[in-house]
Structures are given as C-alpha cells and as structure tokens.
Amino acid sequence: MVQRQRIVIVGGSFGGINAACELRRQLGQQADITLISKESTFTFTPSLPWLVMGWRKPHSLQVPLVKPLKRRGIRFVHDNVDALDPEKYLISAGAGRFPYDMLLLATGAELDYAAVPGLGPETGHTQSIFNVAEAGKAHIALAEVLGRDRGRIVIGAAPGASCIGPAYELVMMIDTVLKRARKRHRFTLTYLTPEPFIGHFGIGGVGNSPRMVQDEFAFRSIEAVANARIVQAEPNRLILADGREYGFDFSLVIPAFLGSAFVRAVSGLANPKGFIPVTPGLASAKYPNIYAAGVAVAIPSPFPTTVPVGVPKTGHMTELMARAAAHNIAAEFRGRPMIDGLSLPSLCIADAGDTAFYMSADPFLPPRNKTIIRRGKWARYLKLLFERYYLARIRYRLPALAFGW
C-alpha cells in the first residue's frame, strides 16, 4: 500500500487557498492536505480600501473557509501556529501537532507598527487597512472628518513599507468624494511616501506609471512628498527625519511588514525581517521540503533607495506563486520537472473613485518583456468583476480566469 503524502499549508488567503486547491487537483487522493489559518474566513483584501470609504460591508468581502475546503477534501484547522521544527518535520499549534512531508508557508506578514513610535490604530495615532477590523475603524474615523466643513488628510507609508498600493487608492478616492461633495477646496490632501518618486511602487515603476501618477496627482492637487522617512506619529501630526511636520485630522499610514513570529524563530529559515529566501522553484534555500509563496517570500529590492522601500506582492502574483509552489511540490512526489516560481507576471488595478489604473508587468521585476498601463472607468468595473468572481470561485469551485485570477 502506497503511503499518502502529508502536506501542511499555513495561511488561508490568496496563497494558501490556491496552493491547497492546486495540490488537490494535481495529487488527487495521493496526499492528505491540511490548511492551518489564524482566520476562519477568506477576505478579498484588494477591496479593503472600498470598506474604508464605506462602499462595502465586511460580509460582502468574505467567505468562511470550512465548507469550501471540506468540499475539496482539504482539512481545515482554524488556529494560530506556535512553532515550526524543520528537523522533526513538525508544525505546532493550539489544536495540536501536525507532522508533514512537505510544508508550504503562505503566512502573509505581521504589521510592524513598533518601528515608528506612535504608528497604528491600536496604541498609536494613525489608521491602517490590512484587515477588516482595521478598515472598519479607519472608515469611522474618515467619515467623521469628511463630515466636517474643512480638514487635513495625510495618507502615506512608513519606511520599509512594501504594500503601498492601497495608500495611492485611498488618497485619490478621498479626493473624488470631496469633489462630489463640492468641498475639495476646503481640505488639504498630502501623500507621504518612502519611494524615491511617486509611481515607483518599490519596483522602479511599471512602464510610464511614474509620469502617469505624477500627472494624476497634479490634476487632483494632491501634495506628494517622496523620500519621506516618517520617524514619529503624534496626535494630529507626523514627523519626518528631516524635521518637517505634517498636521492631520485623519491619517492612514501603511506600516512595514515582518514575517510571522514562528518563522522568525527558526534559525536560518528567514532573513532578519522574517521573510524566506527561496530557490527559483520556491523551496526554502535551507530546508528543501519547506516551500513559500506570496508575502512570506524574501525578494530583494532591485533598486537601492534613500529610504527603504519593500518589493510588493499583489494578490495576483501571490496566487501565481502559490500555484507554482504547488506544482513543484507535486512534481517532487512524481519525479517530474519543476517550474520557475519567481519570474512571474503580475497584474494590479488601483481604483481612484472616478477612474482606475490597470497595470500589468511580465515579468514582475525589470527588465520586462511586456508592460501595460491604462487609465479608465472600465478598469473600475474590471476590479469589481475580479472581486465578485473570485469570491464566487472560492464558494462554488469555479475555474480560474485565463489570465490568472
């Protein structure tokens, strides 16, 4: 009797779900697949800026994970992972210990608010956007300010931040809402970024994105401050390293990321920030039976910058990485060729409230074979389509769209 392979996946977002489903598709009943997630629901995180604006309700962006995974024959464990022992091939969580033959870490990241004193919505003075609770709290704070006759709004990112896209979306969407209320002229909008220029995105830009974004900000009268190193957040003001101060009535600042605590605790698995160096096949550089996908992967910045800026991983890119990692895990079991999981394309749509930007790059990092960047209302409807189809796909086992979603 052939022994079934034990595969454990940690993470219940874009990476974990897609890896689990792809492994089940490729390996059938040859493997026992367990997915461990600290969240009981999948959240379509690209739409969280809409939640901040009040254009979505939390339940409209979420799918409980138990039933969809059970239908696919995947064991779901709602728990926090406490420890990883790569020598014993063992994951420990509150629910028990989980031995594995192959492990895939799609753990996302923790939010490093402590890197900047006063940052964050819990113990600090700024809002954030990386889960439903944070976005809901930011919505309440923003609605109160937008209800005033005038105000100061500062949106930005801390040094080392990598997922900067939501900040771009929010500052433009706020501009749109204020114009519709015919009181934009009574509000200041400021965008603080560690990027060397706006439209950089941590990857040197995509095609002509720097020029397009700069023109958009100029058209919207949004003050953009590049190379901004935020060193402290105080009630109603942000302080930069060069001494400049920006007062605010509402501020949302994207923090830097850290890898998961249990990953950082394993000697040699991750870099000092907790992200995992991998081979082109997405296997750990030190532990060949541990794979990683998405935010958990360490991708060095291709460009040195005055203020640190991380390399982003979009939901689309995370999904493609997860599928590649799953393919390679299955290939190991079957003795088949592996594929490159790092030279991947990426697609992103940034909403601005009244229009949107469609950006794709192949591969994700330069030099590239192809880039596309377009602006138009049609891109807003395309993002809405992504959201609706993706959530339905998880619920009902619909096929992936041809271009990766």
C-alpha positions, 0 to 999 in steps of 0.5 A: 500500500502506497503511503499518502503524502502529508502536506501542511499549508499555513495561511488561508488567503490568496496563497494558501487557498490556491496552493491547497486547491492546486495540490488537490487537483494535481495529487488527487487522493495521493496526499492528505492536505491540511490548511492551518489559518489564524482566520476562519474566513477568506477576505478579498483584501484588494477591496479593503480600501472600498470598506474604508470609504464605506462602499462595502460591508465586511460580509460582502468581502468574505467567505468562511473557509470550512465548507469550501475546503471540506468540499475539496477534501482539504482539512481545515484547522482554524488556529494560530501556529506556535512553532515550526521544527524543520528537523522533526518535520513538525508544525505546532499549534493550539489544536495540536501537532501536525507532522508533514512531508512537505510544508508550504508557508503562505503566512502573509506578514505581521504589521510592524507598527513598533518601528515608528513610535506612535504608528497604528490604530491600536496604541498609536495615532494613525489608521491602517487597512490590512484587515477588516477590523482595521478598515472598519475603524479607519472608515469611522474615523474618515467619515467623521472628518469628511463630515466636517466643513474643512480638514487635513488628510495625510495618507502615506507609508512608513519606511520599509513599507512594501504594500503601498498600493492601497495608500495611492487608492485611498488618497485619490478616492478621498479626493473624488468624494470631496469633489462630489461633495463640492468641498475639495477646496476646503481640505488639504490632501498630502501623500507621504511616501518612502519611494524615491518618486511617486509611481515607483511602487518599490519596483522602479515603476511599471512602464510610464506609471511614474509620469502617469501618477505624477500627472494624476496627482497634479490634476487632483492637487494632491501634495506628494512628498517622496523620500519621506522617512516618517520617524514619529506619529503624534496626535494630529501630526507626523514627523519626518527625519528631516524635521518637517511636520505634517498636521492631520485630522485623519491619517492612514499610514501603511506600516512595514511588514515582518514575517510571522513570529514562528518563522522568525524563530527558526534559525536560518529559515528567514532573513532578519525581517522574517521573510524566506529566501527561496530557490527559483522553484520556491523551496526554502534555500535551507530546508528543501521540503519547506516551500513559500509563496506570496508575502512570506517570500524574501525578494530583494529590492532591485533598486537601492533607495534613500529610504527603504522601500519593500518589493510588493506582492499583489494578490495576483502574483501571490496566487501565481506563486502559490500555484507554482509552489504547488506544482513543484511540490507535486512534481517532487512526489512524481519525479517530474520537472519543476517550474520557475516560481519567481519570474512571474507576471503580475497584474494590479488595478488601483481604483481612484473613485472616478477612474482606475489604473490597470497595470500589468508587468511580465515579468514582475521585476525589470527588465520586462518583456511586456508592460501595460498601463491604462487609465479608465472607468472600465478598469473600475468595473474590471476590479469589481468583476475580479472581486465578485468572481473570485469570491464566487470561485472560492464558494462554488469551485469555479475555474480560474480566469485565463489570465490568472485570477 
